[in-house]
Amino acid sequence: MSARTPDRLRAYARALLDHIDTHPGQLLADIAYTLHVGRDPMRERLAVVASTMEELRHALDRFLDGDQPPAVHLGTAGADHPLRQVLSTGDTAAVLVDHFIDSGDHERLALCWANGLDVDWGSLYRSERRRRLPLPTYPFAGERHWVPGPLRAPAHPNTPSTTWLRTVWRPAPAPDPAPAGDVLVLIGEGAVPDRHRWQHVITASADDPAGGLGGLPSSAHRIDVLHSAALDAAPNSDPDPDAGDPAALLGALLPLLVGLLDRPDLRSLRLVYGHPAIDGTPSPRHAAVAALLRSAMQEDRRLSARTVEVAGAPDRAALLAELDRAGAVEVRHEHGRRLVRRLVEEEYGGSSEARPGEPAGVIRLRHGGVYLITGGVGGVGAHLAAHLARTVDARLVLVGRSATGDPERIAALERTGAEVLYLSGNVSRLEDVTRIVATVRERFGRIDGVVHAAGVLRDGFLRGRSRADVEEVLAAKVAGARLLDQATRDAGRDFLLFCSSIAGVVGNAGQAAYAYANAYLGHYAARQHALGDPTVRVVHWPLWADGGMAVDRAALADAFDASGVEPLPTSDGVAALERVLGVARPEAILGYGLPRLFGHLSRVFDDPAAPIPAPVAPAVPATGAVGPAAPPTLMEARPPAAVVAAPAAPASASLPATDAASSPVDRAEHLLRGVLAALMKLPPDALNPATPLVDYGMDSMVVRALNEELAARLGPLPSTLAYEHPTLAALADYLGTHHGDRLPAPTPV
């Protein structure tokens, strides 16, 4: 048996004991089977080894009396139990559990499960048939929660619709020199003008900039970084500006950001990333860094960063003047002019209907055409495949990583009359792409269009990203795009369409590498277009309603309230495909929601770290505090949001007095108990330090309110704090260790 809290576990055990006393005819084995396979395991666990009903009664009686006989095993999943520490690597735990099942060692099997190891209980019943019984259900705590004031649903009279967007470069005045920080970290060659403005100037290698941080003085609270290594090469000297390794670039840049943001006394981090325009257009590898920085700024407000694209000889004084320049993340220095990139709304003129005298670059789908779709058996790729089969009787080549794809989905396409060929392969591997393209051309003689919808999500905040995570995300999107382009250029294709995410345009907290990869696709398509290949296109999709990404109702409601965003209906998404192809432009950006969505996206685009104002809602009579907590736009996945304005926590919970001379960690726990209890409407002593806070109902709204409250009391803090330290104990340890001098002495409330 298991429950969320020890109190509920005891209530569950009491309910089972009462049940077996009133149902003497039920078999012990059927009771065990029902509890094994019919209940989801929770954190607090109780396992009883019994051969008779009387043994089970006796064990439960003693457990409820506070005793723990040898047949009773108690544990907490996720706790630092020595058993878990020993078995936490490789497949040791699974092998050991299987051994206990095969050998019938039920005592040790119970011990393993009680302490959090996974057990395939169905394996116990391979040789016998058991039936499920109607046993007591989970004993919920029965707490009463009252909503203050009369309620009525706010009216949303506007109808959601597709919002078409594009980016433009607009002239902007040159900034005044920014006030200098304590330290300047210089990555790249060249003299530093006015270096006396900084107390310290430190140089670091572009290959391992984080390795040069050891020279930073402990007194550095405000750190400036000029990363201009990409400008060191002579202009137009790179024969293939797309050929550099994006994984190596991110493998150096991410540790630099994490190393600086992890400094406990950091107040601000300002970074300028300079990169060259080659033949008038930037390298996608460098230009996509802006999406990564947007995502990082949404994670940590202490960071202010921008990229500067330089056409011509770099002016480092002008680059340094971009430090802390608000209102634009992407800047271009073009022969004495300063331009900033803006997001604008547009009327997208594409049409699914062919028209006489259409301009060059307009693409139409072919009846009976041959279309290769990577990621074509799931998510967006599958919807586009079904649309092509239904509208133009396409011959479809679906590519996926698994050996057989999705046989049911493929069969459904074939029932519409479509000819479907499934090929297994990894689009980030040259040999696989070469084989796939050769197979298609051998069977059909041509390839009319390619849709690259394959992708990998490895979401998480900067501090948790490994080099392997980054490489896996980039492989599917970036390497796959380049290989598909190279392999199909001479195959007679009408188009190569990259399915990107709007995260590549505005960034998204928890998706830095994913945002970079999608931004790369946009810049790659623009560059190929500039080089004379109008067949390469990219569309930055919003979240699809049936796109295959699991997003809960609470996240959807938060996103709608904050920005007016809604999931894109599948019918609107597939209809947009032909509009994208029907305009001779390399890039399309889609949003879906209420009219206010554009204002939200443009604010995030210009200043990712700024608090997002709440939408104006109809007047609702209410009592108590309300406030404008709002998450960023919902993307293809649901990573945690950045800090925004949050409601003040009501001071309604009472805390016991704590010794003013207690340790910083104790003072941090006292502070956190008061804030969290008020936010989540719980008694302060109900919070178990080792229990994940999400188990008490912490959601993105509570996280933002907690961040706002802690920042008001302690100063700037990482907005990802609650996600990286998910328990009360972990949060208190972090605050006590890194901010102990700012923690107030606790007093009774």
Steps between C-alpha positions, in 0.01 A plus 500: 500500500615857443385856558621856462555556874561278805165609643313387188693172497376422851146589395533269201624215718209554742252491208648173371491343846133594538431364152646154556310473829171565317581286192619167641439314173764685296828321423829639624664442161227699321539785748875504437449484123257793505738717702796397281357573156205728569662785693761759400798508739539820703773640719424352846496119479397202713570138399378204707613142439221264612396141423156510664229753560567480872867592444389803296257611774768461766759697297259785427390514864856533622583761232200709607612467864834656403696175491696358206533120515743319264226433242424874461722714279466878502680739268492823306557498126766751401656523845875458540480136607833310479327235288413756233848651508659162437259405220467839331732428207447287193244222501610356834166570667294335225722191498479469878121541508458239226719263700287542812183436295643187336635363830183579698690720748198705600657663805777663299260580218278686749802685638604611149156627407443679833821695442410616152623238255273414208341154508314331214235340721339329205801267486383339826186374328635357176393147589164577662187702436370739761210743509471856614288574804309814601737617774497833686598797287755763592415683826529864395577742781159670484635849559258786437605776259271801462512740207435855625226711347246435227632344182418545138685392191681787325367561153727458197289634214780485244535200276848345483668502161835450333747787541762529225827663601838587353817670615636824355805715557425858606743792543576591861722769654844407620508446878698704745782310670353281771622539860775248558465201727760381749670261256522465123554150362641526148468201267677570174786709370537876475564789732243613753425872475464679833599190695557719805119516541510146644682409819619178338525379139541124451557317172364152434531247219210458258542122512469487879392839634374350825853380570614860535256590773739404778655845481176679583526683832247407766395867519364491142126556537443650155667313218519608135593262218603589146507183289643608165706196403286438191611841368870421518515334157545724198168609343362259239784254570275207589427296184207325672368702793249225580764230541606571861390270777202651688541243778854621565381860508225422752733266688720803574230767543263316737767422766604866485146618573445243773835569664430873520135473603591252775715757679317552832555877519424580136270798455508541123653329198511691171619326185551610141562232238649638177499308173565588136272528198649290218401630155228704664341219705609354834612146566204304642735354760563842654170675424304228684681589825236774546229236562718330759560833678128582491429169671774558758365846583155353559663263751704761687418870513851591606613430143478770234635383165492576131662399176658751264536410133784698347530580129847635440782562743399453865502804730554372853408833655163472326466140618572595861241777475237228443541376857170532687326653201130436569237438235675276248671162519623495139697796365675555167795736443505570128764740373429769757127429538337333798195280440291297744287197420128533569207261485208633296156374409410459135230395261637181352411492131554133429218299345436132443351577159723529189470829313602597146825691475621417850843639592805281517547324829132417553473124562195283435443145617492242220216252457658159553823665609775319690551652843759393755412586862741448786321448829202407285341242728441728799397852596503777241667284236219244518233770461675644195533151352127439542423838340716422195340157465153647523541806275745404224510117510864526595745216494647522845841400631495513879830491688541414867749357747307183587519185292131485407365849560133510599328215312151615600558855378658376178206265441258791553684702233488208259125465552463851355661370179847642566812307410720495809861393537649497849879517534692474825799723550675772695493824302805632683716225345630550145486132410135471608390810308691387192336157514152643554523745209644232270217261591233760429650599166538139398135424578329820384754662270482839669434693822255788465521631854663440837349586838751483785283455810735281705617636832612409850406677823743499791347776708651635818665810636852605408654356814366152422603476135774253410704506181322178397157665540605792281650276233188285484273802452726651233551172315137452397429864413828648378700209363184345355410824319842539343524137390150498349577821312822363356352160411188629319630805310533305176188288552270749328337617821247783498560576863682405819288614794643510852244468781632729771350631825414854597743438788768564237363853458416619853694244708355295784619436854627144537552457124822687427654234274165426334439870433850529352443201271172640370647847451782337303242363256360848442840654434605205284191539279558875471862448403418237236238738362758780482738265318239434231312191618131591542398140575613511865225620734437501875182538702516574872193324641327572830373216717261277303182382668575143390873533451604215725641713788325443834393829658268504798188713529649724769790596273261576215285715727804690632626566148159615379453739790847645454516546125186380327687207346312183415612173339485511122212286370622227270274619218655848515850356517475282191324782311794729583738263320385604154494869594864472613598340170290751305717801590850545358651560843737274695344538847151501653412547868161394637320571822149400595274667753321824581602835348707592806738213422710716267565758772616224733735346243651834402568586867672167558696540175632843598565440870485133607584576864233766556196423714197434285198715582174324563220535248215732590218282628136586565434637846432216740393568857759337722650507843860426580809552288505459125793572271640481150701178503536392137705229331678543166356368178433130482738328258534144377561377852422634845823602671469712812449869443718796584436728793228760446298719733318301763235561763613586849476208740235546766644486848244260636714205605659488841851378568662389820775715638853411394823578681649815348844343536405199291698403191443673163337182368257497794417866440446429131266212581304720739462768233403249233242328719324829559500607135406160358232433759335833420520445125369142507251551787659234721605492864876567517566174688330300221805543276735203521851623414573192284171492309499652149306825514298403193339235721347782705359669192785729394440612141643769273287767666633412846856490366471849358347635820774333705771647277351845527471482878855368547644760261326776696655376825842371387577675173547347152478121487489245215142464382561127459567459872192292587549270203866429573437459876160326508463437875481727802827356629682559171371856471595580858846354452558713188378823660683435824826421319497777239292775660533438874618854569177640355262274690312683775496366854166317530232627732166351600222591257 
